[in-house]
Amino acid sequence: MSRFAAAVITVLVVPAAWSQAVISAHSGMVNYVEGGVQLAGAPVKLDGAIFPEVKIGQTLSTQAGHAEILLTPGVFLRLDRNTSVRMISNRLTDTQVEILSGSALVEADEILKDNKIVVKMGDSETVLLKTGLYHFNADAGQVRAFNGKAQVSDASNSAELKGGRTLLVASSLTPDKFDRNKSKDELYLWSQQRDYRLELANISIARGTNSRNLSSSLWAWDPWLSMYTFLPRSGYISSPFGMAWYSPATVWVVFRPPSTDYGYNGGNNSASNSSWQGVAPSSAAVSVGPSSNASTGAVAVSSGSSSSAVAASAGASRGR
């Protein structure tokens, strides 16, 4: 048995004890820190299910460590060592962050219709138009798109940035090619490891959630790994690191014997592609109630023998 398969089975068979979670309908929840990290000048310490938020006007800074911030559902902001970011707007319909120093990676696995993500750096701003992986280096004034599509603009110029292209924000914003393989630095590899753990949590949550009352993709709480993870509403979504985010209706694929053909055509399905119907493996069903709502920011809570989910939906912002 492979190490990955063993880890998946471990996550799925160990019962998870429910624990209290901080629920937010804003972008800016700090989901993970490693090493020295400060928020508004105070050290960040994650304790159980208590997750601080980077509020409007506040700055999060890393020293000899890394940090992961949740923006709109399906969009992660990860910070390298010696990096500072400021939250300009934390509404899900208008999320704006500013990279002040160092470098950051934005992984956008799903951008819902009503969500907008803008990354400012110097005099420039980058609007994420499509899902993908984007790197921002404030010290070099450089924006790179490993894949995806974004619009980068300043006071006098504007350019479309596609996958495999880079540009300098202090120049004429002329995109140029870059070597994606040679650009996989420490932050890239750290982000890849984070995705591995988050997607194990995704499988656990997806298997224990009833999809019938799931009205939107959302951040879902996994008490076993003590972290939030991404839960698509339907289908499954491939991450830029080659793994997958499963919805409750598609997580059964993880358990399908490799030699068995169920008529399922694998591939890079988006969350909106759910034309096929799968039958989940037998397990204790977990109901979700009240259901999430993408326009009101309502919260979905589920509980059951295999896992519990406390989720913030992807709609317009609403206070805690």
C-alpha positions as CSV (number, residue, x, y, z in Angstrom):
1,M,0.0,0.0,0.0
2,S,1.3,3.5,-0.9
3,R,2.0,6.1,1.7
4,F,-0.7,8.3,0.2
5,A,-3.3,5.5,0.3
6,A,-2.4,4.7,3.9
7,A,-2.8,8.3,4.9
8,V,-6.1,8.6,3.2
9,I,-7.5,5.5,4.9
10,T,-6.2,6.7,8.3
11,V,-8.0,10.0,7.9
12,L,-11.2,8.3,6.9
13,V,-11.5,5.6,9.6
14,V,-10.4,7.6,12.7
15,P,-13.5,9.2,14.3
16,A,-13.1,13.0,14.6
17,A,-14.2,14.7,17.8
18,W,-16.1,17.9,17.3
19,S,-14.5,21.0,18.5
20,Q,-15.5,24.6,18.5
21,A,-14.5,26.6,15.4
22,V,-14.3,30.3,14.6
23,I,-16.7,31.1,11.8
24,S,-16.1,34.0,9.4
25,A,-17.8,35.2,6.3
26,H,-14.8,37.4,5.4
27,S,-11.6,36.8,3.6
28,G,-8.5,36.9,5.9
29,M,-8.7,33.9,8.3
30,V,-5.2,32.7,9.3
31,N,-5.4,28.9,8.7
32,Y,-1.8,27.9,9.4
33,V,1.4,29.4,10.6
34,E,4.9,28.0,10.8
35,G,7.7,29.8,12.6
36,G,7.6,33.5,13.7
37,V,4.5,35.2,12.4
38,Q,3.0,38.5,13.7
39,L,-0.5,40.1,13.2
40,A,-0.7,43.8,13.9
41,G,2.6,43.5,15.8
42,A,1.5,40.7,18.1
43,P,2.7,37.0,17.7
44,V,0.2,34.7,16.1
45,K,-0.5,31.5,18.0
46,L,-3.2,29.1,16.7
47,D,-4.8,27.4,19.6
48,G,-7.2,24.5,18.8
49,A,-10.0,25.9,16.7
50,I,-9.2,29.6,17.3
51,F,-8.2,31.2,14.1
52,P,-7.4,34.9,14.0
53,E,-8.5,37.1,11.1
54,V,-6.5,39.7,9.3
55,K,-8.9,42.6,9.6
56,I,-9.1,45.7,7.3
57,G,-5.9,47.8,7.7
58,Q,-4.0,45.1,9.6
59,T,-0.6,43.7,8.5
60,L,0.5,40.1,8.8
61,S,4.2,39.6,8.8
62,T,6.4,36.5,8.7
63,Q,10.0,36.3,10.0
64,A,11.6,32.9,9.9
65,G,8.4,31.1,8.9
66,H,5.4,30.8,6.6
67,A,1.7,31.6,6.8
68,E,-1.4,30.5,5.1
69,I,-4.4,32.8,4.8
70,L,-7.9,31.9,3.5
71,L,-9.4,34.4,1.0
72,T,-12.6,33.6,-0.9
73,P,-13.5,29.8,-0.8
74,G,-11.0,28.0,-3.0
75,V,-8.4,30.8,-2.9
76,F,-5.3,30.5,-0.6
77,L,-2.7,33.2,0.1
78,R,0.6,31.8,1.3
79,L,3.5,33.9,2.5
80,D,7.2,33.2,2.2
81,R,9.7,34.0,5.0
82,N,10.2,37.8,5.7
83,T,7.0,38.8,4.0
84,S,4.4,41.3,4.9
85,V,0.8,41.7,3.6
86,R,-1.9,44.2,4.4
87,M,-5.7,43.6,4.2
88,I,-7.3,46.4,2.2
89,S,-10.8,44.9,1.8
90,N,-12.0,41.6,3.3
91,R,-15.4,41.3,1.7
92,L,-15.9,38.1,-0.3
93,T,-17.3,40.1,-3.1
94,D,-14.3,42.4,-3.1
95,T,-11.2,40.9,-1.5
96,Q,-8.1,43.1,-1.8
97,V,-4.7,42.4,-0.3
98,E,-1.4,44.3,-0.7
99,I,2.0,42.6,-0.7
100,L,4.3,45.1,1.1
101,S,7.5,43.1,1.1
102,G,8.9,39.6,0.4
103,S,7.0,37.1,-1.8
104,A,3.6,35.4,-1.8
105,L,1.8,32.7,-3.7
106,V,-1.9,32.8,-4.5
107,E,-3.5,29.5,-5.3
108,A,-6.9,30.1,-6.9
109,D,-8.7,26.7,-7.3
110,E,-12.2,28.2,-7.7
111,I,-13.4,31.8,-8.2
112,L,-17.1,32.0,-7.7
113,K,-19.2,34.3,-9.8
114,D,-19.8,36.9,-7.1
115,N,-16.2,36.8,-5.8
116,K,-13.4,39.2,-6.8
117,I,-9.7,38.9,-5.8
118,V,-7.3,41.8,-6.3
119,V,-3.6,41.7,-5.3
120,K,-1.9,45.1,-5.0
121,M,1.9,45.6,-5.1
122,G,3.6,48.9,-5.3
123,D,1.6,51.1,-7.8
124,S,0.1,48.0,-9.5
125,E,-2.9,45.9,-9.0
126,T,-3.6,42.4,-10.3
127,V,-7.1,41.1,-10.8
128,L,-7.4,37.3,-10.9
129,L,-9.5,36.5,-13.9
130,K,-9.2,32.7,-13.9
131,T,-8.2,30.0,-11.5
132,G,-4.4,29.3,-11.4
133,L,-1.2,29.8,-9.4
134,Y,0.2,33.3,-9.1
135,H,3.5,34.4,-7.6
136,F,4.1,38.0,-6.3
137,N,7.6,39.2,-5.4
138,A,7.4,42.7,-3.9
139,D,11.2,43.1,-3.5
140,A,11.7,42.5,-7.3
141,G,8.5,44.1,-8.4
142,Q,7.6,40.9,-10.3
143,V,4.4,39.0,-11.0
144,R,4.4,35.5,-12.4
145,A,1.5,33.3,-13.5
146,F,2.4,29.6,-13.3
147,N,-1.0,29.0,-14.9
148,G,-4.3,31.0,-15.1
149,K,-5.0,34.5,-16.4
150,A,-4.9,37.9,-14.7
151,Q,-5.1,41.5,-15.5
152,V,-2.2,43.6,-14.2
153,S,-2.5,47.4,-14.4
154,D,-1.0,50.6,-13.0
155,A,-1.7,54.3,-13.5
156,S,-0.8,54.3,-17.1
157,N,-0.6,50.7,-18.4
158,S,-2.5,47.5,-18.4
159,A,-1.5,43.9,-19.5
160,E,-3.0,40.5,-19.6
161,L,-0.9,37.9,-17.8
162,K,-1.3,34.3,-18.8
163,G,0.3,31.0,-17.6
164,G,4.0,30.8,-18.2
165,R,4.4,34.6,-18.3
166,T,5.9,37.1,-16.0
167,L,6.2,40.9,-15.9
168,L,7.8,43.7,-13.9
169,V,5.3,46.1,-12.4
170,A,7.6,49.1,-12.4
171,S,8.1,48.9,-16.1
172,S,5.8,49.0,-19.2
173,L,4.0,45.8,-18.0
174,T,5.3,43.8,-20.9
175,P,4.8,40.0,-20.3
176,D,7.7,37.7,-21.0
177,K,8.2,33.9,-20.7
178,F,9.7,32.3,-17.7
179,D,10.8,28.7,-16.9
180,R,8.1,27.3,-14.6
181,N,10.1,24.3,-13.5
182,K,13.1,26.4,-12.5
183,S,10.9,28.8,-10.6
184,K,9.6,26.2,-8.1
185,D,11.3,27.7,-5.0
186,E,10.9,27.0,-1.3
187,L,7.5,28.7,-1.1
188,Y,6.2,26.7,-4.0
189,L,7.3,23.4,-2.4
190,W,5.9,24.4,1.0
191,S,2.6,25.3,-0.6
192,Q,2.6,21.9,-2.4
193,Q,3.0,20.2,1.0
194,R,0.2,22.3,2.5
195,D,-2.1,21.2,-0.4
196,Y,-1.4,17.6,0.4
197,R,-2.6,17.9,4.0
198,L,-5.5,20.1,3.1
199,E,-6.7,17.6,0.5
200,L,-6.6,14.8,3.0
201,A,-8.9,16.9,5.2
202,N,-11.1,17.5,2.1
203,I,-11.6,13.8,1.6
204,S,-12.6,13.3,5.2
205,I,-15.1,16.2,5.1
206,A,-16.5,15.3,1.7
207,R,-17.1,11.7,2.8
208,G,-19.1,12.9,5.8
209,T,-21.2,15.6,4.3
210,N,-24.6,15.3,2.5
211,S,-24.4,17.1,-0.8
212,R,-28.1,17.6,-1.2
213,N,-28.2,20.7,1.2
214,L,-24.8,22.1,0.0
215,S,-25.7,25.2,-2.0
216,S,-22.2,26.6,-2.6
217,S,-18.6,25.8,-2.4
218,L,-17.2,26.7,1.0
219,W,-14.5,26.5,3.6
220,A,-15.2,23.5,5.8
221,W,-13.8,22.7,9.3
222,D,-12.0,19.4,9.8
223,P,-11.7,18.8,13.6
224,W,-9.4,15.8,13.1
225,L,-6.7,17.8,11.5
226,S,-7.7,21.1,13.2
227,M,-7.9,23.1,10.1
228,Y,-10.2,24.5,7.5
229,T,-10.2,22.9,4.0
230,F,-11.8,23.6,0.7
231,L,-15.1,21.8,-0.1
232,P,-16.5,22.2,-3.7
233,R,-20.2,22.1,-4.1
234,S,-20.1,19.6,-6.9
235,G,-17.8,17.7,-9.3
236,Y,-14.1,17.8,-8.4
237,I,-11.4,20.4,-9.0
238,S,-7.8,19.7,-9.8
239,S,-5.3,21.9,-8.0
240,P,-2.2,23.4,-9.6
241,F,-0.1,20.9,-7.7
242,G,-1.8,17.9,-9.4
243,M,-4.1,16.8,-6.6
244,A,-7.9,17.1,-6.4
245,W,-10.6,18.7,-4.2
246,Y,-13.6,16.4,-4.0
247,S,-17.2,17.3,-3.4
248,P,-19.5,15.0,-1.4
249,A,-20.9,13.6,-4.6
250,T,-17.5,12.7,-6.1
251,V,-15.4,11.6,-3.2
252,W,-16.3,7.9,-3.9
253,V,-13.8,8.0,-6.7
254,V,-11.0,7.8,-4.1
255,F,-12.3,4.3,-3.2
256,R,-12.8,3.0,-6.7
257,P,-10.6,-0.1,-7.4
258,P,-8.2,0.9,-10.2
259,S,-9.2,-2.1,-12.4
260,T,-12.9,-1.3,-12.2
261,D,-14.7,0.7,-14.9
262,Y,-17.7,2.5,-13.6
263,G,-18.2,4.5,-16.8
264,Y,-16.5,7.6,-15.2
265,N,-14.3,9.6,-17.4
266,G,-11.6,11.1,-15.1
267,G,-10.0,14.5,-15.9
268,N,-9.7,18.1,-14.8
269,N,-13.4,18.6,-14.0
270,S,-14.4,21.9,-12.5
271,A,-16.9,22.2,-9.7
272,S,-19.6,23.1,-12.2
273,N,-19.2,19.9,-14.1
274,S,-21.4,17.4,-12.4
275,S,-23.2,15.8,-15.3
276,W,-22.4,12.3,-14.1
277,Q,-23.9,10.6,-11.0
278,G,-21.7,8.7,-8.6
279,V,-22.7,6.6,-5.6
280,A,-20.8,7.3,-2.5
281,P,-19.4,4.4,-0.4
282,S,-21.6,3.3,2.5
283,S,-21.0,5.4,5.5
284,A,-23.0,7.2,8.2
285,A,-24.8,10.1,6.4
286,V,-24.1,13.5,7.7
287,S,-26.8,16.1,7.2
288,V,-26.0,19.8,6.7
289,G,-28.2,22.3,8.3
290,P,-28.9,25.1,8.0
291,S,-27.8,25.1,4.4
292,S,-25.2,27.5,3.1
293,N,-26.3,30.3,0.9
294,A,-23.9,32.0,-1.5
295,S,-25.7,35.3,-1.4
296,T,-26.3,35.7,2.3
297,G,-23.1,34.3,3.8
298,A,-25.1,31.8,5.8
299,V,-23.2,29.1,7.7
300,A,-23.5,25.3,7.2
301,V,-22.9,23.0,10.2
302,S,-22.8,19.3,9.9
303,S,-22.1,16.6,12.5
304,G,-21.8,12.8,12.4
305,S,-19.7,9.8,13.3
306,S,-17.0,10.3,10.7
307,S,-16.5,14.0,10.7
308,S,-18.0,17.4,11.4
309,A,-18.0,20.5,9.3
310,V,-18.5,24.1,10.2
311,A,-18.3,26.1,7.0
312,A,-18.4,29.7,5.9
313,S,-20.1,30.0,2.6
314,A,-18.9,31.9,-0.4
315,G,-21.4,34.7,-0.6
316,A,-21.6,38.3,0.4
317,S,-19.9,39.2,3.7
318,R,-21.7,39.0,7.0
319,G,-20.4,39.8,10.5
320,R,-19.4,37.1,12.9
